Every structure is written in structure tokens, then in C-alpha cells.
Amino acid sequence: VVLDVLDNNRAWVEGPGVDRQQINFKRVSLTKIKIDVQRGIKQKGLKKAFEDAKVAEQWSKTEWAQKLERRKARAALTDFERFQVLVARKKRSALTKKNLKQLKVAAKK
């Protein structure tokens, strides 16, 4: 959560898993999720506002969060699970090629 803008380049941020700190805007990526809080709100009040706005639920519904979860799940795969993914991708590719070939033949007629 961006708590306050310090100058043209920096802001105060805090959130779950992030201590209150100054951070450069170049390192910040904004989302459309917004909480109305006063400037310089204390940690206890911010936590309550964060929970009341159900920010964690809103975040988990975004494509960005889902993409990060997919990356995390993929990185945690075992060798055998990676092999299963490879086989499934090959099967899907073969089906796609087969259907495309049929469509091309049908289009020539």
C-alpha cells in the first residue's frame, strides 16, 4: 500500500510481508486495487483497512496474481510432473496439427 508520496521519485509503502519503507517509483507497480486511508496511518489501522477492503481476495482474482501462482506451481514440479506436462503438450500439439490439416483439406474442396 502506498501510504504517502515523499517527492517525485519516492513513496512510503507498507503491506503484508513488506515493512514500512521508502521505495523508488521505478520499483513500484500499481494495481487498480485501492484503499482509502489517511496519510501516515499507523500499522494497526492499515492492517484493519487492508482486511476490511478484502485486498488479498481482490488481488488473488487478478490475472497478475494468477500468473504468479502458475509460475510458482510450475517451478515446484518434480521431474516426473514435468515429463507429464511434456507428454500432454505433445498430445495437444498433435491434435491441433491434425485438426488444422483437416480444415485445410476441407477448404480446398
C-alpha positions as CSV (number, residue, x, y, z in Angstrom):
1,V,0.0,0.0,0.0
2,V,1.4,3.4,-0.9
3,L,1.0,5.5,2.3
4,D,2.4,8.8,1.2
5,V,4.3,10.4,-1.7
6,L,7.6,11.8,-0.5
7,D,8.8,13.5,-3.6
8,N,8.9,13.0,-7.4
9,N,10.8,9.7,-7.1
10,R,9.9,8.1,-3.7
11,A,6.9,7.0,-1.7
12,W,6.2,5.4,1.7
13,V,4.9,1.9,1.3
14,E,3.8,-0.9,3.7
15,G,1.8,-4.0,3.5
16,P,1.7,-7.7,4.5
17,G,5.2,-9.0,4.1
18,V,6.6,-5.5,3.4
19,D,8.0,-3.4,6.2
20,R,7.2,0.3,6.1
21,Q,9.9,1.8,3.9
22,Q,10.7,4.4,1.3
23,I,10.8,2.9,-2.2
24,N,11.6,4.4,-5.6
25,F,8.7,4.7,-8.1
26,K,10.8,2.8,-10.6
27,R,10.4,-0.3,-8.4
28,V,6.7,0.1,-7.8
29,S,3.9,-1.5,-10.0
30,L,0.5,-0.1,-9.3
31,T,-2.8,-2.1,-9.4
32,K,-6.4,-1.0,-9.7
33,I,-7.0,-2.1,-6.1
34,K,-7.4,1.0,-3.8
35,I,-7.9,1.5,-0.1
36,D,-8.9,4.9,1.2
37,V,-6.6,5.6,4.2
38,Q,-5.2,8.8,5.7
39,R,-1.6,9.8,5.1
40,G,0.8,8.3,7.6
41,I,-1.8,5.9,9.0
42,K,-0.4,3.6,11.8
43,Q,0.3,-0.1,11.2
44,K,-2.7,-1.3,13.2
45,G,-5.1,1.0,11.3
46,L,-3.6,0.0,7.9
47,K,-4.0,-3.7,8.7
48,K,-7.6,-3.2,9.6
49,A,-8.3,-1.2,6.5
50,F,-6.5,-3.8,4.4
51,E,-8.6,-6.6,5.9
52,D,-11.9,-4.6,5.6
53,A,-11.3,-3.9,1.9
54,K,-10.5,-7.6,1.3
55,V,-7.5,-6.7,-0.7
56,A,-6.0,-10.2,-0.5
57,E,-9.1,-11.6,-2.1
58,Q,-9.2,-8.9,-4.8
59,W,-5.5,-9.5,-5.5
60,S,-6.0,-13.3,-5.9
61,K,-8.7,-12.7,-8.5
62,T,-6.4,-10.6,-10.8
63,E,-4.7,-12.2,-13.8
64,W,-1.3,-10.9,-12.5
65,A,-1.7,-12.9,-9.2
66,Q,-2.9,-16.0,-11.1
67,K,0.1,-15.8,-13.4
68,L,2.5,-15.6,-10.4
69,E,0.8,-18.6,-8.9
70,R,1.1,-20.6,-12.1
71,R,4.8,-19.7,-12.3
72,K,5.3,-20.8,-8.7
73,A,3.4,-24.1,-9.2
74,R,5.4,-24.8,-12.4
75,A,8.7,-24.1,-10.6
76,A,7.7,-26.6,-7.9
77,L,7.1,-29.5,-10.3
78,T,9.1,-32.7,-9.9
79,D,10.9,-34.3,-12.9
80,F,8.0,-36.8,-13.5
81,E,5.4,-34.0,-13.4
82,R,7.5,-32.0,-15.9
83,F,7.6,-35.1,-18.1
84,Q,3.8,-35.5,-17.8
85,V,3.4,-31.8,-18.9
86,L,5.7,-32.5,-21.9
87,V,3.6,-35.5,-23.0
88,A,0.4,-33.6,-22.6
89,R,1.7,-30.7,-24.7
90,K,2.8,-33.1,-27.4
91,K,-0.6,-34.7,-27.5
92,R,-2.3,-31.3,-27.7
93,S,0.0,-30.2,-30.5
94,A,-0.6,-33.4,-32.5
95,L,-4.4,-32.9,-32.2
96,T,-4.1,-29.3,-33.2
97,K,-2.0,-30.2,-36.3
98,K,-4.4,-33.0,-37.2
99,N,-7.4,-30.7,-37.0
100,L,-5.6,-27.9,-38.9
101,K,-4.8,-30.4,-41.7
102,Q,-8.4,-31.5,-41.9
103,L,-9.6,-27.9,-42.1
104,K,-7.1,-27.2,-44.9
105,V,-8.3,-30.2,-46.9
106,A,-11.9,-29.1,-46.4
107,A,-11.1,-25.6,-47.5
108,K,-9.6,-26.8,-50.8
109,K,-12.7,-28.7,-51.8
